């Protein structure tokens, strides 16, 4: 049974920023739509199989790598909370968990 997906405000902001970046860079929404679809498909898989991602070493939670993106999430009995979506080409010191 798939768990319910909850998006944190940080994850929503990350997703919008990533998709907007590619729209601005390329000038069309084609790649942004394709990337958004891929992210949603992976997150639906995580809702079904929450242990697909690797355990974080320094805190509770997990992460899943999709191309250049890391999806950070936590799981509870009924839900998967998407915490951040991070482009791994960025400076890792800029990633802040709250």
C-alpha positions in Angstrom: 0.0 0.0 0.0 1.4 3.4 -1.0 1.9 6.0 1.7 0.5 9.5 1.5 2.9 12.1 0.2 3.4 15.4 2.1 5.5 18.2 0.6 7.3 20.5 3.0 7.4 24.1 2.1 11.2 23.8 1.4 10.6 21.0 -1.0 7.9 22.9 -2.9 10.2 25.9 -3.1 13.1 23.7 -4.3 11.0 22.1 -7.0 9.7 25.5 -8.2 13.3 27.0 -8.3 14.7 24.0 -10.2 11.9 24.0 -12.8 12.1 27.8 -13.1 15.9 27.6 -13.5 15.6 25.3 -16.5 12.8 27.3 -18.0 14.9 30.5 -17.8 18.0 28.7 -19.1 16.4 26.9 -22.1 13.6 29.3 -22.9 10.9 26.7 -23.1 8.9 24.6 -20.6 9.5 21.3 -22.4 12.5 20.2 -20.3 10.9 21.5 -17.1 7.7 19.4 -17.7 9.8 16.3 -18.5 11.9 16.8 -15.3 8.8 17.5 -13.2 7.2 14.3 -14.5 10.3 12.3 -13.6 10.4 13.7 -10.1 6.7 12.9 -9.6 7.2 9.3 -10.8 10.1 8.7 -8.5 8.3 10.2 -5.5 5.3 7.9 -6.3 7.7 5.0 -6.2 9.1 6.1 -2.9 5.5 6.2 -1.5 5.2 2.6 -2.5 8.7 1.5 -1.5 10.0 4.0 1.1 13.2 2.0 1.7 14.5 2.6 -1.8 16.5 5.6 -0.6 19.6 5.4 1.4 19.6 6.3 5.1 21.2 9.6 6.1 24.2 9.1 8.3 23.8 12.1 10.6 20.0 12.3 11.1 16.7 10.5 10.6 15.6 10.4 7.1 16.5 9.1 3.7 17.5 10.3 0.3 17.1 9.0 -3.2 19.4 10.0 -6.1 17.8 10.7 -9.5 20.3 11.9 -12.1 21.8 15.1 -10.6 19.0 15.5 -8.0 18.8 14.2 -4.5 15.3 13.8 -3.0 15.5 14.0 0.8 12.5 12.6 2.7 11.3 11.1 6.0 8.9 8.3 6.5 6.3 7.6 9.1 3.8 4.8 9.4 1.3 6.4 6.9 3.2 9.2 5.2 6.3 10.1 3.2 7.4 13.7 3.7 9.5 15.2 1.0 11.9 17.5 2.8 14.1 18.9 0.0 15.0 18.4 -3.7 18.6 19.2 -4.2 20.6 19.6 -7.3 23.9 17.9 -6.4 25.9 20.2 -8.8 25.3 23.0 -6.2 27.6 23.7 -3.3 26.6 21.2 -0.5 27.3 23.8 2.2 24.2 25.7 0.9 21.9 22.8 1.8 20.3 23.5 5.1 17.9 21.3 6.9 15.5 22.9 9.3 
